Amino acid sequence: MGAGQSRSSNSLVVPQANQALDQLKYEVAQELGIQIPQDGYYGYMATRDTGAIGGHITRRLVQIAEQTLAGGQNR
């Protein structure tokens, strides 16, 4: 699989969100001290690292959704 290709059957409801999700992925990886491959191939990364990135992204997205539903009172 090359850069930009994915086996995932998930599709974004808002295709323009892809760029924001990529940015979030890089931010989380940087916070965790994990280097994301420049060529976009994750096959050489440890499963633990990719899982940590995905888990933190999910937590952050849930937090953003909770804040949005609460009317942004906790921002």
Secondary structure as UniProt FT lines:
FT   TURN            3..4
FT   TURN            15..16
FT   HELIX           17..32
FT   TURN            38..39
FT   TURN            43..44
FT   HELIX           47..69
FT   TURN            70..71
FT   TURN            73..74
//
